[in-house]
Amino acid sequence: MRPTPSRLPHAADAEPLRRSKKTRWSPAALAIAPTFILVAISVYGFIGWTTIISFTKSRYFPEYDFVGLSQYVRLWESDRWNTSVINLVLFSIGFALISLLIGLLIAIFLDQKIRAENTLRMIYLYPMAISLIVTGIAWKWILNPGTGIEHLLRSWGWESASFNWLVDPKMAVYTLVIAAVWQTAGFIMAIFLAGLRGVDSEIVKAAQLEGAGLFRIYTVIIIPMLRPAMFSAIIILIYQAVRSFDLVVALTNGGPGYSSDLPTTFMYNSTFLRGQMAQGSASAVMILLVVVAIVVPYLYAEFKREHNDSSH
């Protein structure tokens, strides 16, 4: 039975198919393919290799004698690793909360349309232009009892002044919080300021007509509207806290002892200084899992928000 003319393929219908096959391997795709392959190998390939090494007993060089989960059991039995995890929790909470508070207050201050806003904004953002190594070294001088704040106060006549957090094992981790907040609060301010400038002014004017004061307008109306900016800032801050390495090495180097160690410094010391490659790989996998637990919910929330916006 011959097909009807309406079902015969038309030359015009076949043209888009031929065009799609041509564009599938366009010059742009061919140009980006080597970069994509290199990234896949150098990032995801080494993530897989590190995971494999974490199940072995490798020391200075890779060995493929698999020992199951023994490296992870040994990791969580290590006092140094547990100390680094506790320090990460303390550092993340202090770093995130203080950065959010200071960044929000500065953003609200600049949102009042003050005269020197551009100059002040540049000053607040300037620490972001400095590397973490420089920040760590600068704050190491500032917090050093022999050259910094304590020395300055005593030279002014306050002989009993004491600010020796840098050499106090119980307080050393909080010096990391101070330096990290100084570096990042301006960036958080920029995020909140962008959110404040996106608030509909008509809502604020309506609240003012109802007799609401400035404090109530911000606490009841404006700040709740900054939840997307707040969520993004929290994700960024926690991610930065988890991956902190440069600041720790420059400021405390994990000391005194290992009282200010973080998981990243533990991983580096285990892998490259103590010849425990498998143990360092296990700690790296644990750090990766924490980062994934942070980034995946953020990406999910962003995709969900974009989907909701597009559907409306």
Buried (B, 14 or more C-beta within 10 A) or exposed (E): EEEEEEEEEEEEEEEEEEEEEEEEEEEEEEEEEEEEEEEEEEEEEEEEEBBBBBBBBBEEEEBEEEBEEBBBEBBEEBEBBEBBBEBBEBBBEBBBBBBBEBBBEBBBBBBEEEEEBEEBBEEBBEBEEEEBEBBBBBBBEBBBBEEBBBBEBBEEEEEEBEBBBBBBEEBBBBBBBBBBBBBBBBBBBBBBBEBBEEBEEEEBEEBEEEEBEEEEBBEEBBBEBBEBBBBBBBBBBBBBBBBBBBBBBBBBBBBBEBBBBBBBBBBBBBBEEBEBBBBBBBBBBBBBEBEEEBEEEBEEBBEEEEEEEEEE
